[in-house]
Amino acid sequence: MAETQSSSSLPKIVITGGTGNLGSKLSKQLLSYDPPKYRVSLIEHPQFFNTSKVPPGAHVTKGDVGNIESGLSPDGGWVNSFDDADAVIHFSAVNPYPNATWDQSAESMDHCCNVFNAACSRGVRRVIFATTSHTMGGYKDVDPPLEAGTLGPDLPPKVGTKLLDPVALEASGDSVAYGAAKLCGERLAASLAALHAPRTTFVCLRVGWCQPGDNLPETLSAAGSPPEFQSDTGVSEEEKRGENGGTDELWFKGMWLSNRDFLAYFEAAL
């Protein structure tokens, strides 16, 4: 169906990682308005594309944002999705969980470099980067502990959230490699913003723990990752909790970002 004049004049929002946990939640929200407020274009790697996560009205481009050469292809390359876009929201990452390896971290850095530079080259007005609170996770165990409300963006980064329980740490990872990729993206965004503003501006939003699905606080745990995304160590969830699980659990529950607040957080950044 051809676009009407009214729909084609709506702001176009491009979401990378569009059928993942966060991308699918946000795209559904942005397309829920009546009358419509946005056009939404999703970019997703063919290997991870999930038809059931595409809301009615969304346009889909299958592509690997880690590959800039394929993105520039005149025959449907993903960079073409940025043409006439008002904003790009970047969720795509290789293993977006704390047990990401350094190889996966490096690939996620490629995603940031490619997406951010492509957005600047096509004149996108606003780039929103979903970074992580794991860039500050090292503050979990500082002595003396930080006072409530004092952990903010003015403090220097302390990448990684090391679990105190060794069994849980083996299953969930220390988030150092994962957080390093996000910190790299933050620094790249700051550099490109200085070069390209006001034509292209950047917003980096540090996301806490927003679980797949209903994302209820009672399903958070001291492991810091959903069970399905933990490394298989052959031990039970109770064993992963361990005697030090209470300290970690308080930290991760403090990181909880509800679906409602997540959606408001990102839409406000547009």
Residue pairs with C-beta under 8 A, 6 or more apart in sequence:
7 36
7 39
8 39
10 36
10 37
10 38
10 39
11 37
11 38
11 39
11 86
11 87
11 270
12 38
12 39
12 40
12 41
12 84
12 85
12 86
12 87
13 30
13 38
13 39
13 40
13 41
13 85
13 86
13 87
13 88
13 89
13 270
14 40
14 41
14 42
14 43
14 81
14 82
14 85
14 87
14 88
14 89
14 124
15 23
15 26
15 27
15 40
15 41
15 42
15 43
15 88
15 89
15 91
16 23
16 43
16 44
16 65
16 88
16 89
16 90
16 91
16 92
16 111
16 115
17 23
17 43
17 44
17 90
17 91
17 92
17 93
17 96
18 24
18 27
18 41
18 42
18 43
18 44
18 53
18 54
18 58
18 60
18 91
19 42
19 44
19 48
19 49
19 50
19 51
19 53
19 54
20 44
20 48
20 53
20 91
20 92
20 96
21 96
21 210
21 211
21 212
22 91
22 130
22 207
22 210
22 262
23 42
23 44
23 53
23 89
23 91
23 92
24 50
24 53
24 54
24 55
25 210
25 259
25 262
25 263
26 89
26 262
26 263
26 266
26 267
27 40
27 42
27 54
27 55
27 58
28 55
29 263
29 267
30 37
30 38
30 40
30 267
31 38
31 40
31 55
31 56
31 57
31 58
32 55
36 57
39 59
40 55
40 57
40 58
40 59
41 58
41 59
41 60
41 61
41 81
41 85
42 54
42 58
42 59
42 60
42 61
43 60
43 61
43 62
43 63
43 65
43 78
43 81
43 92
44 50
44 60
44 61
44 62
44 63
44 92
45 62
45 63
45 64
45 65
45 92
46 62
46 63
46 64
49 60
49 62
54 60
59 81
61 76
61 78
61 80
61 81
63 70
63 71
63 76
63 77
63 78
64 70
64 71
64 78
65 71
65 78
65 92
65 111
65 114
65 115
66 94
66 107
66 110
66 111
66 114
67 114
68 79
68 114
68 118
70 77
70 78
71 77
71 78
71 79
71 114
71 118
72 79
79 118
79 121
79 122
82 88
82 118
82 119
82 122
82 124
83 122
85 119
85 122
85 124
86 124
86 125
86 126
86 270
87 124
87 125
87 126
87 127
87 128
87 270
88 115
88 119
88 124
88 126
88 127
88 128
89 128
89 130
89 266
90 111
90 112
90 115
90 116
90 127
90 128
90 129
90 130
90 185
91 130
92 111
92 115
93 100
93 108
93 111
93 181
94 100
94 104
94 105
94 107
94 108
94 111
95 101
95 104
95 108
95 178
96 108
96 178
97 172
97 173
97 178
97 225
97 229
98 134
98 161
98 172
98 173
98 174
98 175
98 178
98 179
98 224
98 225
99 171
99 172
99 173
99 175
99 178
99 225
99 229
99 230
99 231
100 108
100 173
100 175
100 177
100 178
100 181
101 177
102 177
104 177
104 178
105 177
105 178
105 180
105 181
106 181
108 178
108 181
108 182
108 185
109 181
109 184
109 185
112 129
112 181
112 184
112 185
112 188
112 189
113 188
115 127
116 127
116 129
116 185
116 188
116 189
116 192
116 202
117 192
119 127
119 200
120 127
120 192
120 195
120 196
120 199
120 200
123 199
123 200
124 200
125 199
125 200
125 201
126 200
126 201
126 202
126 203
126 269
126 270
127 189
127 192
127 200
127 201
127 202
127 203
128 202
128 203
128 204
128 205
128 266
128 269
128 270
129 185
129 186
129 189
129 202
129 203
129 204
129 205
130 205
130 207
130 266
131 182
131 183
131 185
131 186
131 204
131 205
131 206
131 207
132 175
132 178
132 179
132 182
132 206
132 207
133 206
133 207
133 208
133 255
134 159
134 160
134 161
134 175
134 178
134 179
134 182
135 157
135 158
135 159
135 179
135 182
135 183
135 186
135 206
136 151
136 155
136 157
136 158
136 159
136 206
137 158
137 159
137 160
137 161
137 162
137 175
137 179
138 157
138 158
138 159
138 160
138 161
138 162
139 146
139 151
139 155
139 158
140 161
140 162
140 247
140 248
140 251
141 162
141 164
142 158
153 206
157 183
159 175
159 176
159 179
159 180
159 183
160 174
160 175
160 176
160 179
161 174
161 175
161 179
161 224
161 251
162 169
162 174
162 176
163 169
163 172
163 174
163 222
163 223
163 224
163 244
163 248
164 242
164 244
164 245
164 247
164 248
165 222
165 240
165 241
165 242
165 243
165 244
165 245
165 248
166 242
167 233
167 235
167 239
167 240
167 242
168 222
168 223
168 224
168 240
168 241
168 242
168 245
168 248
170 231
170 233
171 223
171 225
171 230
171 231
171 232
171 233
171 235
171 240
172 223
172 224
172 225
172 230
172 231
172 240
173 225
173 231
175 224
185 204
186 204
189 202
189 204
190 202
190 204
192 200
192 202
193 200
193 201
193 202
203 269
205 265
205 266
205 269
207 257
207 262
208 255
208 256
208 257
209 220
209 224
209 252
209 255
209 256
209 257
210 256
210 257
210 258
210 259
210 262
211 219
211 220
211 226
212 226
214 259
215 258
215 259
217 253
217 256
217 258
220 249
220 252
220 253
220 256
221 237
221 240
221 241
221 249
221 252
222 240
222 241
222 242
222 245
222 246
222 248
222 249
222 252
223 230
223 237
223 240
223 241
223 248
224 248
224 252
227 237
230 240
233 240
241 249
257 265
